[in-house]
Structures are given as C-alpha cells and as structure tokens.
Amino acid sequence: MDFIDEVRALASRVAAAKDLLQTEEATKNAMVMPFIQLLGYNVFDPLEVTPELVADVGTKKGEKVDYAILKEGKPIMLFECKKSGSDLHINHASQLFRYFHVTEARFGVLTNGIVYRFFTDLEQTNKMDEKPFFEFNILDFRDQDVDELKKFAKAVFDLDSILTTANHLKYTRAIKNTLSDWMTNPPEDFVRLVSAEFLAGKQFRAAVKDQFTLIAKHAFQQLVGDKINERLKGAMTPDASLLPEPVRVEETTAPVDAPEPSAIELEAFQIIRAILRPIVKPSMVSMRDAASYCAILFENNNRKPICRLRFNNENRLIIGLFDNNKEEERIPLSSLDDIFDVADRLKICVTSYLNPPQA
C-alpha cells in the first residue's frame, strides 16, 4: 500500500472516531499513535518512540513530553497532544516550548489528533518558533501535503532536507494568510498601489480610497473565482483514459430516457469532483439525473451515493447528504459556494466506500 493510501485509511478511521474520544489519553491511543506508526516508527519500542519522556527545565523537574521519537538514542521529534477537537492556539504549546529548549530535537509537533502543526527553530537557534512551518489536517489534505508529511517518515527522514524546505513552507504559508486577509480587507497601501495608474495624479482622498477599496476587494474575489473555474473546466475536459470501467448493467446503467442535467447541476458536479480530487480520481465520481433530483455516485454505482442535488427550483437549492445508514439529510444552500462548507462530509462518505467496514 502506498503512503498516501495509508494516510487515507487512517483518515477514515479518524473521521469515524473523532467525536467519540472524550479524553487526551483516548486521543493519543486512537489517533496520535497510529499517526506516528504511519510514519514508520514503532510505537511499541521505547528506544524508538518514548512516551512521557522526562525533560527537566530549570527548577521544573519531572516535566514530560507526550511522545519523543528517537534516532540513535537522541530525540528528533517531540509530540505534545491535546484532546480530539481541542483548540491548538500557540498558548497551548507552552510545554512543547520548554521541551524543545532542553532536548536535541529540531521539530516539535502540536496536535489534537486531527490537525498536526510542525514547529522548528528558524527564527532563533534552539528556541521553537511561535508559528508552525507546516500544518497537516488528516481530514482535509492535498497530495502536496502528503508529500511534505512523508519527509518525516523514518525511511527517508533527513534533517537537512526538511530544514531546507521548512523556511520556504513557513513564509509561503504566511504570505498566503496575508493575501487571504487582503481579499476581505485590502489595506490602504495595497489599494494605493493597484489604483495608482488609474488616478493619474489625483489625490487619494477618503471617497477615492473607499471606492477603490471596494473595487480591489471585488477584483480579488473575481480573480480567485476565475482561477477556480479554470481548474474545474480542466478537471471536466473529456479524456478517454479517465472514463470509468464498464460496470454491470443491472446496477448502474441509467435509463435511456433519463433527463439531461441542468447547467447549475453540472457546475455543482464540477465543484464536488474538485473537492474529492485529493481522495479519488475525477472519473470515479459520476452523476445521474432523475425526475426529482440529480444523484452524484461513487464508481457510477447507485448503491454508493455521495449526495443528491435537488435543484429543480434554482431559487431553492438543496443538497442531500448521507450518513452511515444511507439516510439522507437535506441541507439548503444559499449558493453553490456553500457546497465547500460540507466538503468534510462528502470526503467522509467517499472514504467509507474506499475503506468499507470489516464484516
């Protein structure tokens, strides 16, 4: 099994268990230890993975880090764990800061079993940075996130290689966050810059500032929307190599007189395919229109519904999501963008088909 397949399998188990775990200890046993095992480290060998490693800090004696991963007897990674679903604010990493300072480890990981935040000492040697250089969400990841995570695996772990990319990852993340903030609240200096050539020497008065701030905000949103549409169109480009394999007629073939999907249903279908792209190939997600709804299916099989689009009235958009018992929950949408709000549930549904429960 490839590394990404192992990550997907763990994601399926985490999705099913996350709401059942009420304590930090349960989170460590059910979610964090399997994650460390995923990276190739033997959690049952204390010479490789030491739980509750004692790290004395000044007058504080007997301080313990939840897990320390060792290489040749020396810590290389420290894990500080919180209960499933807990906040991972930097203020909750105080113990990890202290452990990092008194051990030889160059990486600290703060996690709640779902999100893993990786820290190092890019700003000041032997002092853990306040901001992570890499974040991995086991329930929401991209292929490139898995590539970065794999660098921490035992088989390929190389300190210099990770540190080389850590600086790039950290500042790329920071710039993305800044640009994201600018999309909703463009700063005055940025508005001045992008509007300078249109003002032709006019003074940047309050009215002009307000006008171009609004224009800059709209331009940002349209640019992002255009880029998303380009990606979606690319994903929907016909490609014979991506066509689904033939399947049994009695299970999957749509009726000859099936209605054609509408334009808004096709757009929603493209969005759902894009959401599920980190998990499955686009060809594994298909649509089948019916009289009262449009079904989105896994492997073109009506026994594996992903969701239903109930868009017969374009002024009232409803998406039907399925639970473990195939019971449909109908959720109203104010626009197609709201589909991204239920992305996790769509991924969980498809993951359940990839990793069916054992009988």
GUDOLUM-71695 format. One record per residue (C-alpha): y, x, z; chain. Coordinates in pm, whole numbers. Example, Ala and Ser with C-alpha at 12.3 -4.5 7.8 and 13.67 -1.06 7.14 Angstrom:
! residues 2
(site (-450; 1230; 780); A)
(site (-106; 1367; 714); A)
//
This chain:
! residues 359
(site (0; 0; 0); A)
(site (342; 135; -98); A)
(site (605; 193; 170); A)
(site (819; -100; 50); A)
(site (514; -330; 67); A)
(site (455; -221; 427); A)
(site (820; -297; 505); A)
(site (785; -644; 353); A)
(site (469; -710; 553); A)
(site (645; -612; 877); A)
(site (945; -827; 778); A)
(site (713; -1127; 750); A)
(site (574; -1071; 1100); A)
(site (919; -1015; 1248); A)
(site (1054; -1333; 1088); A)
(site (772; -1534; 1245); A)
(site (800; -1377; 1591); A)
(site (1173; -1313; 1645); A)
(site (1254; -1647; 1809); A)
(site (953; -1629; 2042); A)
(site (1041; -1299; 2208); A)
(site (1243; -1352; 2526); A)
(site (1246; -1004; 2678); A)
(site (1327; -648; 2580); A)
(site (971; -538; 2656); A)
(site (826; -805; 2428); A)
(site (1066; -699; 2154); A)
(site (959; -336; 2186); A)
(site (588; -422; 2169); A)
(site (604; -672; 1885); A)
(site (884; -534; 1669); A)
(site (1004; -183; 1751); A)
(site (668; -11; 1799); A)
(site (538; -147; 1465); A)
(site (860; -21; 1303); A)
(site (806; 329; 1440); A)
(site (441; 309; 1330); A)
(site (566; 207; 985); A)
(site (749; 539; 965); A)
(site (418; 716; 1014); A)
(site (445; 813; 1379); A)
(site (154; 749; 1614); A)
(site (295; 530; 1890); A)
(site (-20; 586; 2095); A)
(site (18; 964; 2100); A)
(site (269; 1066; 2372); A)
(site (302; 1407; 2208); A)
(site (447; 1232; 1902); A)
(site (610; 918; 2041); A)
(site (708; 936; 2407); A)
(site (808; 608; 2576); A)
(site (1067; 625; 2853); A)
(site (1145; 992; 2807); A)
(site (1336; 1116; 3112); A)
(site (1680; 1254; 3023); A)
(site (1882; 1363; 3328); A)
(site (2258; 1351; 3272); A)
(site (2468; 1538; 3528); A)
(site (2439; 1353; 3857); A)
(site (2244; 1071; 3689); A)
(site (1880; 1152; 3748); A)
(site (1579; 979; 3604); A)
(site (1763; 825; 3308); A)
(site (1508; 715; 3048); A)
(site (1531; 662; 2674); A)
(site (1308; 380; 2544); A)
(site (1136; 596; 2281); A)
(site (1166; 956; 2170); A)
(site (999; 1075; 1850); A)
(site (891; 1435; 1884); A)
(site (827; 1713; 1637); A)
(site (670; 2032; 1765); A)
(site (737; 1910; 2117); A)
(site (1111; 1853; 2067); A)
(site (1288; 1518; 2025); A)
(site (1414; 1447; 1673); A)
(site (1495; 1074; 1709); A)
(site (1583; 854; 2008); A)
(site (1544; 476; 2019); A)
(site (1740; 250; 2251); A)
(site (1609; -107; 2238); A)
(site (1764; -442; 2320); A)
(site (1610; -789; 2330); A)
(site (1545; -962; 1998); A)
(site (1866; -1114; 1866); A)
(site (2091; -928; 2114); A)
(site (2432; -802; 2015); A)
(site (2439; -436; 1910); A)
(site (2801; -361; 1992); A)
(site (2874; 8; 2042); A)
(site (2942; -64; 2410); A)
(site (2571; -139; 2443); A)
(site (2485; 214; 2331); A)
(site (2615; 394; 2641); A)
(site (2269; 513; 2742); A)
(site (2199; 636; 2392); A)
(site (2525; 837; 2402); A)
(site (2411; 1011; 2720); A)
(site (2056; 1076; 2596); A)
(site (2189; 1219; 2271); A)
(site (2409; 1468; 2454); A)
(site (2134; 1618; 2671); A)
(site (1848; 1636; 2419); A)
(site (1799; 1825; 2093); A)
(site (1765; 1504; 1891); A)
(site (2007; 1469; 1598); A)
(site (1950; 1097; 1542); A)
(site (1992; 802; 1774); A)
(site (1879; 450; 1683); A)
(site (2012; 136; 1849); A)
(site (1804; -173; 1770); A)
(site (1724; -530; 1865); A)
(site (1404; -528; 1661); A)
(site (1575; -674; 1355); A)
(site (1875; -451; 1293); A)
(site (1837; -72; 1326); A)
(site (2158; 131; 1349); A)
(site (2121; 506; 1291); A)
(site (2372; 745; 1451); A)
(site (2423; 1121; 1435); A)
(site (2698; 1373; 1523); A)
(site (2908; 1405; 1208); A)
(site (3241; 1399; 1393); A)
(site (3168; 1640; 1678); A)
(site (2858; 1852; 1728); A)
(site (2618; 1725; 1996); A)
(site (2829; 1414; 2055); A)
(site (2699; 1095; 1898); A)
(site (2942; 922; 1663); A)
(site (3068; 579; 1761); A)
(site (2985; 436; 1418); A)
(site (2640; 441; 1255); A)
(site (2596; 616; 923); A)
(site (2312; 385; 819); A)
(site (2203; 33; 909); A)
(site (1871; -129; 819); A)
(site (1804; -500; 860); A)
(site (1431; -573; 845); A)
(site (1506; -932; 736); A)
(site (1771; -850; 476); A)
(site (1732; -526; 284); A)
(site (1766; -388; -67); A)
(site (1545; -138; -246); A)
(site (1802; 136; -190); A)
(site (1799; 62; 185); A)
(site (1424; 118; 188); A)
(site (1474; 448; 4); A)
(site (1713; 564; 277); A)
(site (1481; 446; 554); A)
(site (1188; 633; 403); A)
(site (1371; 963; 459); A)
(site (1297; 918; 832); A)
(site (922; 887; 772); A)
(site (703; 1154; 927); A)
(site (555; 1266; 595); A)
(site (893; 1351; 439); A)
(site (1124; 1398; 737); A)
(site (1372; 1677; 664); A)
(site (1670; 1718; 896); A)
(site (1897; 1897; 647); A)
(site (1826; 1646; 370); A)
(site (1914; 1348; 590); A)
(site (2229; 1510; 726); A)
(site (2340; 1590; 371); A)
(site (2340; 1221; 279); A)
(site (2450; 1090; 621); A)
(site (2814; 1182; 566); A)
(site (2815; 1009; 227); A)
(site (2649; 697; 368); A)
(site (2886; 677; 662); A)
(site (3206; 688; 458); A)
(site (3068; 469; 182); A)
(site (2995; 208; 446); A)
(site (3343; 246; 596); A)
(site (3514; 208; 258); A)
(site (3306; -99; 175); A)
(site (3411; -258; 503); A)
(site (3776; -175; 430); A)
(site (3758; -326; 82); A)
(site (3587; -632; 225); A)
(site (3876; -677; 469); A)
(site (4128; -632; 188); A)
(site (3963; -913; -7); A)
(site (4061; -1166; 259); A)
(site (4375; -996; 391); A)
(site (4528; -749; 141); A)
(site (4756; -503; 328); A)
(site (5119; -470; 223); A)
(site (5082; -113; 92); A)
(site (4796; -220; -133); A)
(site (4992; -521; -264); A)
(site (5290; -293; -335); A)
(site (5065; -55; -529); A)
(site (4894; -311; -753); A)
(site (5214; -508; -820); A)
(site (5449; -213; -885); A)
(site (5426; -217; -1264); A)
(site (5495; -593; -1279); A)
(site (5805; -586; -1061); A)
(site (5998; -345; -1285); A)
(site (6216; -210; -1008); A)
(site (6270; -542; -831); A)
(site (6292; -529; -453); A)
(site (5977; -610; -264); A)
(site (6125; -900; -70); A)
(site (5930; -1134; 156); A)
(site (5891; -1402; -114); A)
(site (5763; -1145; -365); A)
(site (5529; -1000; -106); A)
(site (5380; -1342; -27); A)
(site (5340; -1426; -395); A)
(site (5161; -1104; -489); A)
(site (4952; -1101; -170); A)
(site (4806; -1434; -275); A)
(site (4759; -1313; -633); A)
(site (4587; -993; -516); A)
(site (4353; -1197; -296); A)
(site (4258; -1424; -585); A)
(site (4216; -1128; -821); A)
(site (3977; -963; -574); A)
(site (3768; -1280; -547); A)
(site (3756; -1331; -924); A)
(site (3658; -968; -983); A)
(site (3368; -993; -739); A)
(site (3266; -1327; -889); A)
(site (3269; -1180; -1242); A)
(site (3053; -887; -1132); A)
(site (2802; -1121; -967); A)
(site (2785; -1335; -1281); A)
(site (2724; -1026; -1493); A)
(site (2433; -927; -1270); A)
(site (2291; -1279; -1274); A)
(site (2315; -1301; -1652); A)
(site (2134; -968; -1677); A)
(site (1859; -1095; -1449); A)
(site (1819; -1404; -1667); A)
(site (1806; -1222; -2002); A)
(site (1477; -1316; -2173); A)
(site (1226; -1034; -2157); A)
(site (869; -1084; -2271); A)
(site (746; -825; -2021); A)
(site (877; -1039; -1736); A)
(site (710; -1364; -1839); A)
(site (465; -1499; -1580); A)
(site (94; -1460; -1635); A)
(site (-97; -1763; -1769); A)
(site (-200; -1999; -1490); A)
(site (-437; -2291; -1455); A)
(site (-310; -2598; -1636); A)
(site (-406; -2847; -1368); A)
(site (-195; -2670; -1104); A)
(site (116; -2550; -1278); A)
(site (183; -2685; -1624); A)
(site (488; -2910; -1631); A)
(site (470; -3248; -1806); A)
(site (563; -3245; -2174); A)
(site (842; -3496; -2114); A)
(site (993; -3306; -1819); A)
(site (1376; -3331; -1820); A)
(site (1586; -3029; -1904); A)
(site (1765; -2863; -1608); A)
(site (2140; -2902; -1593); A)
(site (2391; -2619; -1613); A)
(site (2459; -2632; -1239); A)
(site (2083; -2623; -1166); A)
(site (2046; -2319; -1391); A)
(site (2331; -2145; -1209); A)
(site (2173; -2221; -871); A)
(site (1839; -2093; -1004); A)
(site (2005; -1765; -1104); A)
(site (2154; -1728; -755); A)
(site (1814; -1789; -589); A)
(site (1648; -1533; -816); A)
(site (1915; -1279; -725); A)
(site (1868; -1349; -352); A)
(site (1491; -1299; -381); A)
(site (1512; -992; -607); A)
(site (1468; -745; -315); A)
(site (1135; -912; -236); A)
(site (979; -1020; -566); A)
(site (1033; -979; -939); A)
(site (1252; -1247; -1101); A)
(site (957; -1355; -1316); A)
(site (774; -1472; -1003); A)
(site (1043; -1732; -932); A)
(site (1041; -2029; -1170); A)
(site (1197; -2372; -1196); A)
(site (1058; -2711; -1291); A)
(site (1279; -3015; -1333); A)
(site (1170; -3360; -1222); A)
(site (1333; -3701; -1219); A)
(site (1488; -3678; -871); A)
(site (1507; -3302; -811); A)
(site (1460; -2958; -963); A)
(site (1179; -2759; -800); A)
(site (1206; -2382; -750); A)
(site (849; -2247; -732); A)
(site (676; -1921; -647); A)
(site (444; -1798; -925); A)
(site (511; -2125; -1111); A)
(site (275; -2300; -869); A)
(site (370; -2642; -737); A)
(site (168; -2567; -424); A)
(site (413; -2286; -344); A)
(site (756; -2449; -334); A)
(site (1052; -2230; -245); A)
(site (1312; -2505; -242); A)
(site (1430; -2817; -423); A)
(site (1767; -2865; -586); A)
(site (1885; -3223; -553); A)
(site (2188; -3206; -780); A)
(site (2166; -3540; -960); A)
(site (2518; -3610; -843); A)
(site (2730; -3296; -894); A)
(site (2972; -3421; -631); A)
(site (2691; -3417; -375); A)
(site (2481; -3100; -383); A)
(site (2172; -3084; -162); A)
(site (1910; -2810; -127); A)
(site (1570; -2887; 22); A)
(site (1414; -2605; 229); A)
(site (1055; -2592; 351); A)
(site (910; -2499; 690); A)
(site (563; -2360; 766); A)
(site (413; -2707; 732); A)
(site (574; -2763; 389); A)
(site (805; -3023; 544); A)
(site (1134; -3046; 354); A)
(site (1470; -3023; 529); A)
(site (1762; -3136; 314); A)
(site (2084; -2940; 360); A)
(site (2414; -3041; 194); A)
(site (2612; -2773; 10); A)
(site (2987; -2771; -36); A)
(site (2942; -2536; -333); A)
(site (2675; -2314; -486); A)
(site (2807; -2023; -279); A)
(site (2654; -2194; 27); A)
(site (2310; -2102; -107); A)
(site (2375; -1749; 20); A)
(site (2402; -1897; 373); A)
(site (2032; -1994; 359); A)
(site (1918; -1668; 198); A)
(site (1711; -1568; 503); A)
(site (1513; -1893; 493); A)
(site (1442; -1852; 122); A)
(site (1319; -1497; 182); A)
(site (1101; -1605; 475); A)
(site (944; -1876; 260); A)
(site (856; -1635; -22); A)
(site (738; -1371; 223); A)
(site (492; -1625; 367); A)
(site (336; -1660; 21); A)
(site (315; -1282; -16); A)
(site (151; -1247; 325); A)
(site (-45; -1567; 393); A)
(site (-178; -1607; 750); A)
(site (-532; -1491; 800); A)
(site (-790; -1767; 849); A)
//
